[in-house]
Amino acid sequence: MTGTPPPPVQPPPPGSFARSFDTVAGQYASARPGYPPALFAAIEELAGRPLAGARVLDVGAGTGIATGLLTARGARVTAVEPGAAMAAELRAAHPDVPLVRGIGEALPFSDDAGFDLVGYAQAWHWTDPARSVPEALRVLRPGGALALWWNLPDPDVPWAAEQEARLARRLPGYHAHPIAPEAPDLLRGLGLGLQPECRVLHWTRRVPLGTHLAMLGSRSYFAALGPAAAAPVLEAERAALLDVFPDGTVEEAYALDLTVARRPPMSHPAPPRRP
């Protein structure tokens, strides 16, 4: 493509991103990618147990994309989601899954909840790790696991890397603080005795160009911008991608970043003895 690059857009106000998803809940449910079977095999390996029969807490469950896949794997899933519209999409898609409104920093479960796995699919970066990780450990059984994962555009695929570079030029602050690569160090730095293990899984899906653009539009930055400001950016992406995928089918490429840490046996100190 040639011509003068479009100007950067006015960024959304700070703090608006995490609250933006309810405005695009339906779009999120229909356009966001799922996760390949290899992810769940890796979670089972690093957690040290099969998902079949496991009690799993899906925190920041959104519209239930991971919820459904975990359930299909045989897990007994409870979903936690703060957003009303996102929770409504989850309820419609998975009416038999227990759903609790809440946040990772204050999980509405007792200390003896005894979950085998606490999972964050595309959601842990919206929490304060100093609060959400102790909360996860509190509701896990000894030896249970905390799993954090993100679908990220694969930086080794040229068109995906070029798209991210274009968006970063156009959108000030776009993905300015990627947390997935930092997750292991953040977990170790909390002083809770966690020894995280990591995997990066590469996978692709083929979708119509319109679905790909809807997926972009469901990202927090675009949702916080609002439809009017987001539209010209997405239209520019449509033109750029037709140069790469002239048949209108986009092969999205993902580097799925997974971090798993098991709860140490003595992660909760015993209460002081009374005199």
C-alpha positions as CSV (number, residue, x, y, z in Angstrom):
1,M,0.0,0.0,0.0
2,T,1.2,3.5,-0.7
3,G,0.2,7.0,0.3
4,T,0.5,9.1,3.5
5,P,0.1,7.0,6.6
6,P,-3.1,7.8,8.6
7,P,-2.5,9.8,11.8
8,P,-2.5,8.2,15.2
9,V,-5.8,8.1,17.0
10,Q,-6.6,9.7,20.3
11,P,-6.1,6.9,22.9
12,P,-8.9,5.9,25.2
13,P,-8.7,7.3,28.8
14,P,-6.5,5.3,31.3
15,G,-8.4,2.6,33.2
16,S,-11.1,2.2,30.5
17,F,-9.7,-1.0,28.9
18,A,-10.7,-3.6,31.5
19,R,-14.3,-2.2,31.7
20,S,-14.7,-2.2,27.9
21,F,-15.6,-5.8,27.1
22,D,-19.3,-5.6,28.0
23,T,-19.7,-3.3,25.0
24,V,-18.5,-6.0,22.6
25,A,-19.6,-9.1,24.4
26,G,-21.5,-10.6,21.4
27,Q,-18.6,-9.8,19.1
28,Y,-16.2,-11.4,21.5
29,A,-18.2,-14.6,21.7
30,S,-18.5,-14.9,17.9
31,A,-15.1,-13.8,16.7
32,R,-12.4,-14.6,19.3
33,P,-10.3,-17.7,18.8
34,G,-10.5,-20.8,21.0
35,Y,-7.6,-22.9,22.0
36,P,-6.0,-26.0,20.5
37,P,-6.1,-29.4,22.1
38,A,-2.3,-29.2,22.7
39,L,-3.0,-26.5,25.3
40,F,-5.0,-28.7,27.5
41,A,-2.5,-31.5,27.1
42,A,0.2,-29.1,28.3
43,I,-1.9,-28.0,31.2
44,E,-2.4,-31.6,32.3
45,E,1.3,-32.3,32.0
46,L,2.4,-29.3,34.0
47,A,-0.4,-29.6,36.6
48,G,0.4,-33.2,37.1
49,R,-3.2,-34.5,36.6
50,P,-5.8,-35.0,33.9
51,L,-8.5,-32.4,33.5
52,A,-11.2,-35.2,33.4
53,G,-12.9,-35.0,36.7
54,A,-10.8,-32.1,38.0
55,R,-12.5,-29.2,39.8
56,V,-11.6,-26.1,37.7
57,L,-12.2,-22.5,38.5
58,D,-12.2,-20.4,35.3
59,V,-11.5,-16.8,36.4
60,G,-12.3,-14.0,34.1
61,A,-14.2,-16.5,32.1
62,G,-15.7,-13.9,29.7
63,T,-18.1,-15.4,27.2
64,G,-17.0,-18.9,28.2
65,I,-14.6,-19.8,25.4
66,A,-12.2,-21.7,27.7
67,T,-15.1,-22.8,29.9
68,G,-16.6,-24.8,27.1
69,L,-13.3,-26.4,26.1
70,L,-12.4,-27.3,29.6
71,T,-15.8,-28.8,30.1
72,A,-15.5,-30.8,26.9
73,R,-12.2,-32.1,28.3
74,G,-14.1,-33.6,31.3
75,A,-13.4,-30.9,33.9
76,R,-16.0,-29.8,36.4
77,V,-15.9,-26.1,35.8
78,T,-17.1,-23.1,37.8
79,A,-16.9,-19.8,36.0
80,V,-16.1,-16.4,37.6
81,E,-16.8,-13.3,35.5
82,P,-17.3,-9.7,36.6
83,G,-19.0,-8.3,33.5
84,A,-22.8,-8.5,33.1
85,A,-22.9,-8.7,29.3
86,M,-20.0,-11.1,29.1
87,A,-21.6,-13.3,31.8
88,A,-24.9,-13.3,29.9
89,E,-23.1,-14.7,26.8
90,L,-21.5,-17.4,29.0
91,R,-24.8,-18.3,30.5
92,A,-26.4,-18.6,27.1
93,A,-23.7,-20.8,25.7
94,H,-23.1,-22.9,28.8
95,P,-26.3,-22.9,30.9
96,D,-25.2,-25.9,33.0
97,V,-21.9,-24.4,34.2
98,P,-22.0,-22.7,37.6
99,L,-21.4,-19.0,37.1
100,V,-20.4,-16.6,39.9
101,R,-20.0,-12.9,39.5
102,G,-16.6,-11.8,41.0
103,I,-13.0,-10.8,40.4
104,G,-9.7,-12.6,40.8
105,E,-8.6,-10.4,43.7
106,A,-11.6,-11.4,45.8
107,L,-12.7,-14.9,44.9
108,P,-16.1,-15.6,46.5
109,F,-15.1,-19.1,47.8
110,S,-14.1,-20.4,51.2
111,D,-10.5,-21.4,52.1
112,D,-11.4,-25.0,51.8
113,A,-12.8,-24.8,48.3
114,G,-10.2,-27.3,47.2
115,F,-10.1,-26.6,43.4
116,D,-7.6,-28.7,41.4
117,L,-6.9,-25.9,39.0
118,V,-7.5,-22.1,38.8
119,G,-7.2,-21.0,35.2
120,Y,-7.0,-17.6,33.6
121,A,-7.7,-17.6,29.9
122,Q,-6.7,-14.3,28.4
123,A,-7.6,-12.6,31.7
124,W,-4.8,-12.6,34.3
125,H,-3.3,-9.3,33.0
126,W,-6.5,-7.5,34.3
127,T,-5.7,-8.5,37.9
128,D,-3.3,-7.2,40.5
129,P,-0.9,-10.3,40.9
130,A,-0.1,-9.4,44.5
131,R,-3.8,-10.0,45.3
132,S,-5.0,-12.4,42.7
133,V,-2.2,-15.0,43.2
134,P,-2.7,-15.4,46.9
135,E,-6.4,-15.7,46.3
136,A,-5.8,-18.5,43.8
137,L,-3.6,-20.3,46.2
138,R,-6.2,-19.9,48.9
139,V,-8.9,-21.8,47.0
140,L,-6.6,-24.4,45.5
141,R,-6.0,-27.7,47.2
142,P,-2.4,-28.5,48.2
143,G,-0.6,-29.4,45.0
144,G,-3.3,-27.8,42.8
145,A,-2.2,-25.6,40.0
146,L,-2.6,-22.0,38.7
147,A,-2.6,-21.8,34.9
148,L,-2.3,-18.6,32.9
149,W,-2.6,-18.5,29.2
150,W,-2.8,-16.1,26.3
151,N,-3.3,-16.3,22.5
152,L,-0.8,-13.8,21.1
153,P,-0.2,-12.9,17.5
154,D,2.7,-15.0,16.4
155,P,5.8,-12.7,16.1
156,D,7.5,-15.3,13.8
157,V,4.8,-14.9,11.1
158,P,5.6,-11.9,9.0
159,W,2.1,-10.7,8.2
160,A,1.1,-10.9,11.9
161,A,4.2,-9.1,13.1
162,E,3.6,-6.4,10.4
163,Q,0.0,-6.0,11.5
164,E,1.0,-5.5,15.2
165,A,3.6,-2.9,14.1
166,R,1.0,-1.0,12.1
167,L,-1.5,-1.0,14.9
168,A,1.2,0.1,17.4
169,R,2.0,3.1,15.1
170,R,-1.6,4.0,14.8
171,L,-2.8,3.4,18.3
172,P,-0.7,5.1,21.1
173,G,-0.2,2.7,24.0
174,Y,-1.5,-0.3,22.1
175,H,-0.2,-3.4,23.9
176,A,2.3,-1.2,25.6
177,H,2.8,-3.6,28.5
178,P,2.6,-7.3,27.4
179,I,2.3,-9.4,30.5
180,A,2.5,-12.9,29.1
181,P,6.3,-13.0,28.9
182,E,6.5,-11.4,32.4
183,A,4.2,-13.8,34.1
184,P,6.8,-16.3,35.3
185,D,9.0,-13.6,36.9
186,L,5.9,-11.9,38.4
187,L,4.9,-15.2,40.0
188,R,8.4,-15.9,41.4
189,G,8.8,-12.4,42.6
190,L,5.7,-12.7,45.0
191,G,7.7,-14.6,47.5
192,L,5.1,-17.4,47.7
193,G,7.5,-20.3,46.8
194,L,6.0,-20.7,43.3
195,Q,8.1,-22.4,40.6
196,P,6.3,-21.6,37.3
197,E,6.8,-23.7,34.2
198,C,6.1,-22.4,30.7
199,R,5.2,-23.5,27.2
200,V,4.7,-21.7,23.9
201,L,2.4,-23.4,21.5
202,H,2.1,-22.3,17.8
203,W,-1.2,-22.8,16.0
204,T,-3.4,-21.3,13.3
205,R,-7.0,-20.9,12.3
206,R,-8.5,-19.9,9.0
207,V,-11.4,-17.4,9.2
208,P,-13.1,-14.9,6.9
209,L,-11.6,-11.5,6.8
210,G,-14.7,-10.1,8.5
211,T,-14.3,-12.4,11.4
212,H,-10.7,-11.4,11.8
213,L,-11.6,-7.7,11.8
214,A,-14.4,-8.5,14.4
215,M,-11.8,-10.3,16.5
216,L,-9.5,-7.2,16.4
217,G,-12.5,-5.0,17.2
218,S,-13.2,-7.1,20.3
219,R,-9.8,-6.3,21.8
220,S,-9.9,-4.0,24.8
221,Y,-8.2,-1.0,23.0
222,F,-10.7,-1.0,20.1
223,A,-13.7,-1.6,22.5
224,A,-12.5,1.3,24.7
225,L,-12.1,3.5,21.6
226,G,-15.7,3.0,20.5
227,P,-17.1,2.1,17.1
228,A,-16.6,5.5,15.4
229,A,-13.0,5.9,16.3
230,A,-12.2,2.2,15.7
231,A,-13.8,2.0,12.2
232,P,-11.2,3.8,10.1
233,V,-8.4,1.7,11.8
234,L,-10.2,-1.5,11.0
235,E,-10.9,-0.4,7.4
236,A,-7.3,0.3,6.9
237,E,-6.5,-3.2,8.2
238,R,-9.1,-4.6,5.8
239,A,-7.2,-3.0,2.8
240,A,-3.8,-4.1,4.1
241,L,-4.9,-7.7,4.7
242,L,-6.5,-8.0,1.2
243,D,-3.0,-7.5,-0.2
244,V,-1.9,-10.6,1.8
245,F,-5.1,-12.7,1.6
246,P,-6.7,-11.7,-1.7
247,D,-9.3,-14.5,-1.4
248,G,-10.6,-12.9,1.9
249,T,-9.7,-15.8,4.1
250,V,-7.2,-15.0,6.8
251,E,-4.9,-17.6,8.4
252,E,-4.5,-16.2,11.9
253,A,-1.3,-17.3,13.5
254,Y,-1.0,-17.5,17.3
255,A,1.8,-18.1,19.8
256,L,-0.1,-19.4,22.8
257,D,1.8,-18.5,25.9
258,L,1.1,-20.8,28.9
259,T,2.5,-20.5,32.5
260,V,1.6,-23.1,35.2
261,A,2.6,-23.0,38.9
262,R,1.6,-25.5,41.5
263,R,0.6,-24.5,45.0
264,P,3.3,-25.5,47.4
265,P,2.2,-27.9,50.2
266,M,2.7,-25.2,52.9
267,S,1.7,-22.1,50.9
268,H,-0.7,-21.0,53.7
269,P,0.9,-20.4,57.1
270,A,-0.8,-21.9,60.1
271,P,-2.6,-19.5,62.3
272,P,-0.8,-18.5,65.5
273,R,-1.5,-20.7,68.6
274,R,-3.6,-19.1,71.3
275,P,-1.8,-18.8,74.7
